[in-house]
């Protein structure tokens, strides 16, 4: 693990493998630590700027060797784009890019300085800027080692030093520092879970990981096995998982942080650890990516790890229905009717609309356990990618006040989310002639169909659905996301718990 520490030492006096300083394309002169380092380097940075070799474009990385002029061996000049358009989210992305570049160059010790001018902007404060920088480094340098035999050591930054000025306030700096460390660790935990191959992340293995997290943070845990699910009548979860040799599990974690409150935040995550599509099998192209169909459960589980570490004043129930959607002689079939935990009957129109089925039992069970507000997270539909691409998570709700809370949490966390409509007319899509509800109505409004199906099991309980099918993975390095799983929604859920506890 990377060691992360704070320092108030003069940045040009620090012995490190590499410094990162910043420059914006619309700046007249270098500022803060960049100006200090430039002077110590006999104005080499200024000269490169004058010669247009350094332009300050967002994400631009220029690596300089210092040749003994200062104790640091190298300096990265990081472009931040236009200063007027700079946000803490852009800082997180840019720092992630620079740190990843340094890591690939073999840097073991990395140093970044936050000067006072960063926090003089009216919308910024020391907590936010410190958090964004630390998250950028820890998230941007994430590597999933996997199972390939390594002949050479995997590049890794062993130590990151954040240089801060004393005027920024010790308590604020330490708060941002600690929160960033927890948020990044939990997000990287989710990435690990999602990046695992399907045979290394079965429902039973995911349950074991949940038990480990529960032990680490003294959380209450229950894992319901097949017999217990049958006794409870969880026909939707059991139906999806019945063709697999790996039995379905219902994983439940509870955090009791506010014994004086009756309010309980319910987090529900889709945990299909591999999805073939069932008897209506998916195309073979891209089938391997279906190991990531448990990214919702990974987000919820990792958020509970973060909540357990931060100990906010809040009560949280996390419910993760987990199974494999495989192919066998006992598959669910189109036109089958099953009975869910809630008692509602469901007509199966398409076996690849399975995530909403297991979430039906998950959401209803979270309510049964006492959740008063609900958020479900799922790689639910390909159609959300058609609607929003890979830039934003889709949202749908039955309660505008509650979704506003989730939006604020997402904005603070720096995760882009966009609300989809839940008009009464859309209810026609889930009406069935032979059951209480059906799980698919074809292509129109597919992501909305999936959302309102789950909402039928939330009923009157305030509920928000997050469709992360477009944001759970990236196909190449982007900002603070290395290629692969992103850990999307983890930071939003932790932030939501913190805000929920403060209400």
C-alpha positions, 0 to 999 in steps of 0.5 A, a space after each residue: 500500500 502507498 504511504 501517504 503523509 503531510 508536510 509543511 517543509 519548503 517544497 524545493 528542499 524536499 528530497 523525493 524522486 519527483 515533484 509535481 507543480 502546476 501551470 494553467 494555460 491562461 496564467 500570466 506567470 507561474 504561481 505558488 510552488 511552481 514559481 518557487 521550484 522554477 526559481 530553484 531550477 534557474 527558471 527552466 520552467 518559465 523558459 519552456 513556457 516561453 518557448 511554447 513547449 509547456 502550454 498548460 493544457 488540461 492533463 499535459 504532463 512535462 517531465 524535467 530532470 533537475 540534475 542536482 539543482 534541488 534535492 528532488 530528482 525530477 519535476 512534473 509540470 502538470 497542465 490544469 487547463 484554464 484557471 477560470 474553469 478549474 474545479 476540484 474535480 478537474 484537479 482530481 483528474 489531472 493529479 491522477 494523470 500526472 501520478 500515473 505518468 510518474 508511476 509508469 516512469 518508475 517513481 517511488 516517492 512522489 510529492 505535490 504541493 498545495 499553495 494558499 492560492 488554491 484555496 483563495 477561490 470563493 468556492 474552494 476550501 482546504 478540505 476539498 482541495 486536499 481531498 481531491 489531490 490525495 484521491 487523485 493520486 491514490 485512485 489514479 495510480 491503482 493497479 489490478 495485479 491479476 494472475 499473470 506471472 510477473 517477471 518484473 516488479 509492478 510499478 508502484 508509488 510507495 510514498 506520496 507527500 502532500 506539502 501544505 502551507 500552515 495558513 490552510 488550517 491544520 484541522 481542515 487539512 487533516 479532515 480532507 486528508 483522512 476522508 480522501 484516504 478512506 474514500 480512495 481505499 474503498 473505491 479501490 476495494 470496489 475496483 478490485 472486486 469488479 476486476 476479479 475474474 468470474 471464477 474468482 468472485 462467485 457469490 460465496 467468495 463475495 460473501 467471504 469478502 463481506 465477512 472480512 469487512 464486517 470483522 474489520 469494522 465491527 459490522 453486523 453481517 448475515 448471509 442467507 443461503 439457498 435454504 433460508 432464501 427458499 424459506 423466506 420466499 425469495 423467488 426472484 433471486 432464486 429464479 435467476 440463480 437456479 441454473 448455476 452450480 454456485 448457489 445464490 446468496 443474500 448478503 446483509 451488512 448493518 452499521 448502527 451509528 445512530 441508536 437515537 434515530 429511527 431513520 435507516 439508510 438502505 443501500 441495495 447492490 446488484 450482485 450478478 457475479 457472472 451474467 450469460 443472459 440466461 436462456 436468451 443468451 448474450 452475444 459472445 462478443 464482450 461476454 467476458 465483461 459480464 464478470 463486472 455485472 456485480 459492480 453495484 454490489 461491489 459499490 455497496 460493499 465498499 461503501 460499507 467499508 468506508 462508512 465503517 472506517 469513518 463512523 458517521 452518525 447514521 444507521 445503514 443497512 446494506 443488502 446485496 442479492 448475489 447469484 450467477 445468471 447461467 444456462 441449464 436445464 432448469 433455467 427461467 424461461 420466457 413466459 414463466 411466472 415467479 413469486 418475489 419476496 414481496 408477494 408480487 408475481 412477476 412474468 418473465 419476458 426476457 431472462 437477460 432482464 435479471 438484475 431488476 429481478 434480484 433487486 426486487 427481492 433486495 429492495 423489498 428485503 431492505 424495507 422489511 429490515 427497516 430501511 426508511 430511505 433506499 438507494 439501489 445501484 446496478 449495472 442494469 441496462 445497456 440502454 442507459 449507455 445509449 441515453 447518457 454514454 459513459 460520462 454519467 450514471 442514470 438516476 430515477 426516483 419516486 421522491 424528488 426530495 430524496 433524489 436531491 439529497 443523492 444528487 448533492 452527495 454525488 456532486 460533492 463526491 465528484 461523480 456525474 449523475 443525471 436524472 431520468 423521468 418517471 412519468 405515469 405513462 411509463 407504468 404501461 411498460 411493466 403491466 402484465 396480463 398474467 402477473 402483477 408485473 413483467 420484467 421487460 417490454 422491449 427496447 423503448 425507454 429501456 433504462 426507465 423500464 428497469 428503474 420503475 420495475 425496481 421502484 414497484 418494490 420500493 412502493 412508497 418508501 423514498 427510493 433512488 435507482 442508480 444505473 451504472 452500466 455506462 460508468 462502472 468500467 472504462 476502456 482506457 485510462 481516463 482522468 483518475 480512472 485507470 483502465 478497468 473498473 472505476 468503483 463508481 458510486 462508492 464515494 457518493 454512497 459514503 458521502 450520502 451516509 455522512 449527509 444522512 446522519 447530519 439531518 
